[in-house]
Amino acid sequence: AAVPARLQGGRSRCAGRLELLFAGTWGSVCAEGWDPAAAQVLCRQLACGRPRFVPAPCGSTAAGAPPVVLRQVQCTGQEPALEHCILQPGHP
């Protein structure tokens, strides 16, 4: 299944806080579980060129940010979109 992604709160559609629609809920990704390969895949998925952003920090949620829905996103960097990566759900 596709995992829609969006960047919120930035100056362009290619900047901001990463949010993913996972299991029917928009949520953020924990920074500890996010790697540069995942950023490459996301930027390819959004047609945004080279990655230059950092996901939400783990633990406390940023003001206005949704809860963490994914604890870990593991990609090789070759995937066409995030749903082809290994997605580990976060714990509320």
Backbone as a printed PyTorch tensor [residue, N CA C, xyz], in Angstrom:
tensor([[[ 0.8370, -1.1920,  0.0000],
         [ 0.0000,  0.0000,  0.0000],
         [ 0.8800,  1.2530,  0.0000]],

        [[ 0.4280,  2.2630, -0.6860],
         [ 1.1850,  3.5130, -0.7440],
         [ 1.2060,  4.1750,  0.6290]],

        [[ 2.3140,  4.8560,  0.9100],
         [ 2.4340,  5.6190,  2.1480],
         [ 2.5980,  7.0840,  1.7600]],

        [[ 1.4850,  7.8370,  1.7200],
         [ 1.5980,  9.2510,  1.3490],
         [ 2.4830, 10.0060,  2.3280]],

        [[ 3.2410, 10.9480,  1.8070],
         [ 4.1330, 11.7590,  2.6390],
         [ 3.9100, 13.2260,  2.3270]],

        [[ 4.1430, 14.0680,  3.3090],
         [ 4.0520, 15.5110,  3.0950],
         [ 5.0350, 16.1960,  4.0380]],

        [[ 5.4460, 17.3790,  3.6480],
         [ 6.3050, 18.1970,  4.4920],
         [ 5.4900, 19.4180,  4.9250]],

        [[ 5.4250, 19.6440,  6.2350],
         [ 4.5660, 20.6850,  6.7930],
         [ 5.3930, 21.7820,  7.4570]],

        [[ 4.9310, 23.0130,  7.3350],
         [ 5.5160, 24.1090,  8.0920],
         [ 6.7740, 24.7060,  7.4870]],

        [[ 7.1360, 24.2840,  6.2720],
         [ 8.3280, 24.8290,  5.6430],
         [ 7.9840, 25.9570,  4.6810]],

        [[ 9.0210, 26.5060,  4.0670],
         [ 8.7910, 27.6240,  3.1480],
         [ 8.3840, 27.1640,  1.7510]],

        [[ 8.5360, 25.8770,  1.4830],
         [ 8.1050, 25.3430,  0.1910],
         [ 7.5560, 23.9410,  0.4110]],

        [[ 7.0120, 23.3360, -0.6410],
         [ 6.4620, 21.9850, -0.4920],
         [ 7.5670, 20.9550, -0.2760]],

        [[ 8.8200, 21.3700, -0.4560],
         [ 9.9580, 20.4660, -0.2770],
         [10.7230, 20.7500,  1.0160]],

        [[10.1110, 21.5070,  1.9170],
         [10.7720, 21.8210,  3.1860],
         [ 9.7840, 21.6680,  4.3260]],

        [[10.3110, 21.3740,  5.5010],
         [ 9.4500, 21.3170,  6.6710],
         [ 9.5500, 20.0010,  7.4170]],

        [[ 8.5740, 19.7800,  8.2830],
         [ 8.5160, 18.5930,  9.1200],
         [ 7.8600, 17.4590,  8.3430]],

        [[ 8.5010, 16.3160,  8.3530],
         [ 7.9720, 15.1680,  7.6230],
         [ 6.7720, 14.5620,  8.3380]],

        [[ 5.6950, 14.3400,  7.5880],
         [ 4.5490, 13.5960,  8.1070],
         [ 4.1900, 12.5140,  7.1080]],

        [[ 3.8350, 11.3520,  7.6210],
         [ 3.4280, 10.2260,  6.7840],
         [ 2.0240,  9.7930,  7.1700]],

        [[ 1.2740,  9.3230,  6.1740],
         [-0.0410,  8.7410,  6.4360],
         [ 0.1650,  7.2420,  6.5870]],

        [[ 0.0630,  6.7620,  7.8120],
         [ 0.3450,  5.3540,  8.1130],
         [-0.7890,  4.7940,  8.9410]],

        [[-1.3600,  3.6840,  8.4800],
         [-2.4830,  3.0540,  9.1710],
         [-3.6220,  4.0460,  9.3940]],

        [[-3.8500,  4.9230,  8.3990],
         [-4.9710,  5.8400,  8.4360],
         [-4.7580,  7.0990,  9.2600]],

        [[-3.5430,  7.2990,  9.7810],
         [-3.2720,  8.4480, 10.6320],
         [-2.0720,  9.2330, 10.1210]],

        [[-2.1980, 10.5520, 10.0150],
         [-1.0390, 11.3840,  9.6970],
         [-0.1980, 11.4860, 10.9540]],

        [[ 1.0840, 11.2370, 10.8100],
         [ 1.9670, 11.3310, 11.9630],
         [ 3.3810, 11.6100, 11.5320]],

        [[ 4.2410, 11.8380, 12.5080],
         [ 5.6270, 12.1540, 12.2160],
         [ 6.4850, 10.9030, 12.3540]],

        [[ 7.7380, 11.0500, 11.9420],
         [ 8.7000,  9.9610, 12.0290],
         [ 9.7550, 10.3540, 13.0490]],

        [[10.1250,  9.4290, 13.8970],
         [11.1140,  9.6960, 14.9300],
         [12.5080,  9.8260, 14.3040]],

        [[13.2420, 10.8630, 14.6910],
         [14.5280, 11.1550, 14.0600],
         [15.5490, 10.0190, 14.2080]],

        [[15.5170,  9.3330, 15.3440],
         [16.5020,  8.2740, 15.5740],
         [16.3490,  7.1360, 14.5800]],

        [[15.1270,  6.9460, 14.0850],
         [14.8810,  5.8330, 13.1740],
         [14.9340,  6.2290, 11.7080]],

        [[15.3890,  7.4440, 11.4310],
         [15.3940,  7.9720, 10.0720],
         [16.8270,  8.0270,  9.5810]],

        [[17.0830,  7.5020,  8.3850],
         [18.4540,  7.5270,  7.8950],
         [18.5620,  8.3010,  6.5830]],

        [[19.7750,  8.6380,  6.1570],
         [19.9550,  9.4140,  4.9220],
         [19.3760,  8.7200,  3.6990]],

        [[19.4030,  7.3930,  3.6860],
         [18.8310,  6.6590,  2.5510],
         [17.3260,  6.8880,  2.4790]],

        [[16.6680,  6.9370,  3.6470],
         [15.2280,  7.2000,  3.6840],
         [14.9390,  8.5980,  3.1510]],

        [[15.7990,  9.5580,  3.4760],
         [15.6240, 10.9200,  2.9760],
         [15.7470, 10.9530,  1.4530]],

        [[16.6890, 10.1740,  0.9070],
         [16.8410, 10.1030, -0.5470],
         [15.5690,  9.5810, -1.1920]],

        [[15.0050,  8.5230, -0.6000],
         [13.7880,  7.9240, -1.1460],
         [12.6260,  8.9130, -1.0750]],

        [[12.4830,  9.5870,  0.0770],
         [11.3990, 10.5540,  0.2340],
         [11.5120, 11.6690, -0.8020]],

        [[12.7060, 12.1960, -0.9720],
         [12.8660, 13.3170, -1.9030],
         [12.6220, 12.8800, -3.3450]],

        [[12.9450, 11.6300, -3.6530],
         [12.6180, 11.0980, -4.9770],
         [11.0960, 10.9860, -5.1120]],

        [[10.4450, 10.4860, -4.0700],
         [ 8.9910, 10.3100, -4.0860],
         [ 8.2870, 11.6560, -4.2820]],

        [[ 8.8040, 12.7090, -3.6550],
         [ 8.1760, 14.0330, -3.7330],
         [ 8.7320, 14.8770, -4.8810]],

        [[ 9.6890, 14.3180, -5.6290],
         [10.3540, 15.0480, -6.7210],
         [10.9780, 16.3400, -6.1970]],

        [[11.7380, 16.2130, -5.1030],
         [12.3000, 17.3840, -4.4340],
         [13.8240, 17.4720, -4.5070]],

        [[14.4600, 16.6630, -5.3170],
         [15.9080, 16.7940, -5.4340],
         [16.6490, 16.2340, -4.2320]],

        [[17.7490, 16.8970, -3.8580],
         [18.5930, 16.3930, -2.7750],
         [17.9820, 16.6780, -1.4000]],

        [[18.0420, 15.6990, -0.5000],
         [17.4630, 15.8990,  0.8380],
         [18.2900, 16.8560,  1.6930]],

        [[17.5880, 17.7240,  2.4420],
         [18.2860, 18.6540,  3.3330],
         [17.4560, 18.9190,  4.5890]],

        [[16.6740, 17.9560,  5.0190],
         [15.8180, 18.2210,  6.1660],
         [16.0420, 17.1840,  7.2550]],

        [[15.5370, 17.4810,  8.4430],
         [15.6680, 16.5920,  9.5860],
         [14.2710, 16.3270, 10.1400]],

        [[13.9420, 15.0700, 10.4180],
         [12.6150, 14.7610, 10.9720],
         [12.4590, 15.2430, 12.4140]],

        [[11.2590, 15.0660, 12.9280],
         [10.9600, 15.4850, 14.2960],
         [11.8280, 14.7160, 15.2850]],

        [[12.2640, 15.3730, 16.3710],
         [13.0330, 14.6640, 17.3920],
         [12.1800, 13.6010, 18.0730]],

        [[12.8380, 12.6130, 18.6210],
         [12.1120, 11.5400, 19.3130],
         [11.6720, 12.0140, 20.6930]],

        [[10.7640, 11.2660, 21.2680],
         [10.3120, 11.6180, 22.6150],
         [ 9.2330, 12.6770, 22.5480]],

        [[ 9.5320, 13.8630, 23.0330],
         [ 8.5200, 14.9150, 23.0680],
         [ 8.1630, 15.3420, 21.6530]],

        [[ 6.9020, 15.5910, 21.4400],
         [ 6.4260, 15.9960, 20.1220],
         [ 6.5190, 17.5120, 20.0000]],

        [[ 6.9490, 17.9710, 18.8350],
         [ 7.0440, 19.4160, 18.6070],
         [ 5.6500, 20.0340, 18.6730]],

        [[ 5.5790, 21.3100, 18.9830],
         [ 4.3000, 22.0020, 19.0830],
         [ 3.5490, 21.8910, 17.7620]],

        [[ 2.3360, 21.3930, 17.8150],
         [ 1.5210, 21.2850, 16.6190],
         [ 1.8360, 20.0840, 15.7580]],

        [[ 2.8420, 19.3120, 16.1360],
         [ 3.2020, 18.1370, 15.3470],
         [ 2.3300, 16.9560, 15.7610]],

        [[ 1.9930, 16.1080, 14.8230],
         [ 1.2150, 14.9200, 15.1750],
         [ 2.0910, 13.9140, 15.9050]],

        [[ 1.4800, 12.9250, 16.5530],
         [ 2.2680, 11.9130, 17.2580],
         [ 3.1350, 11.1100, 16.2890]],

        [[ 4.1830, 10.5260, 16.8190],
         [ 5.0660,  9.6960, 16.0030],
         [ 4.3240,  8.4140, 15.6150]],

        [[ 4.2100,  8.1750, 14.3020],
         [ 3.5460,  6.9490, 13.8500],
         [ 4.5530,  5.8930, 13.4190]],

        [[ 5.7690,  6.3270, 13.0670],
         [ 6.7910,  5.3690, 12.6720],
         [ 8.0300,  5.5670, 13.5330]],

        [[ 8.4450,  4.5040, 14.1840],
         [ 9.6300,  4.5400, 15.0310],
         [10.8810,  4.4070, 14.1680]],

        [[10.7640,  3.6490, 13.0720],
         [11.9370,  3.4450, 12.2400],
         [11.5520,  3.2970, 10.7810]],

        [[12.3460,  3.9270,  9.9140],
         [12.2070,  3.7910,  8.4670],
         [13.5760,  3.3810,  7.9440]],

        [[13.6610,  2.1730,  7.4120],
         [14.9370,  1.6670,  6.9110],
         [14.8520,  1.4830,  5.4030]],

        [[15.6970,  2.2050,  4.6800],
         [15.7300,  2.1220,  3.2250],
         [17.1620,  1.8470,  2.7710]],

        [[17.2880,  1.3400,  1.5570],
         [18.6230,  1.1930,  0.9720],
         [19.0010,  2.4520,  0.1990]],

        [[17.9720,  3.2580, -0.1440],
         [18.1880,  4.4440, -0.9540],
         [17.8000,  4.2270, -2.4040]],

        [[17.5360,  2.9650, -2.7690],
         [17.1870,  2.6420, -4.1550],
         [15.6760,  2.5240, -4.3760]],

        [[14.9020,  2.5280, -3.3030],
         [13.4600,  2.3320, -3.4420],
         [12.8070,  3.5140, -4.1610]],

        [[11.7500,  3.2460, -4.9430],
         [11.0460,  4.3340, -5.6250],
         [10.1800,  5.1670, -4.6860]],

        [[ 9.7610,  4.5960, -3.5610],
         [ 8.9080,  5.3120, -2.6140],
         [ 9.0320,  4.6600, -1.2390]],

        [[ 8.5890,  5.3810, -0.2130],
         [ 8.7910,  4.9180,  1.1680],
         [ 8.0880,  3.6040,  1.4930]],

        [[ 6.9790,  3.2990,  0.7870],
         [ 6.2840,  2.0560,  1.1280],
         [ 7.1160,  0.8170,  0.8010]],

        [[ 8.1760,  0.9870,  0.0170],
         [ 9.0480, -0.1400, -0.3160],
         [10.1480, -0.3310,  0.7210]],

        [[10.2450,  0.5900,  1.6850],
         [11.2300,  0.4860,  2.7580],
         [10.6370, -0.3390,  3.9060]],

        [[11.4770, -0.6500,  4.8810],
         [11.0110, -1.3480,  6.0790],
         [10.4830, -0.2980,  7.0580]],

        [[ 9.1870, -0.3900,  7.3640],
         [ 8.5300,  0.5970,  8.2240],
         [ 8.1580, -0.0570,  9.5530]],

        [[ 8.6870,  0.4740, 10.6370],
         [ 8.3470, -0.0520, 11.9560],
         [ 7.4680,  0.9420, 12.6910]],

        [[ 6.2460,  0.5460, 13.0290],
         [ 5.3300,  1.4730, 13.7010],
         [ 5.8890,  1.9560, 15.0350]],

        [[ 5.5490,  3.1960, 15.3780],
         [ 5.9750,  3.7610, 16.6480],
         [ 5.0880,  3.2740, 17.7770]],

        [[ 5.5240,  3.5140, 18.9820],
         [ 4.7380,  3.1230, 20.1430],
         [ 4.2010,  4.3780, 20.8040]],

        [[ 2.8860,  4.4370, 21.0110],
         [ 2.2900,  5.6370, 21.6030],
         [ 2.7810,  5.8980, 23.0070]]])
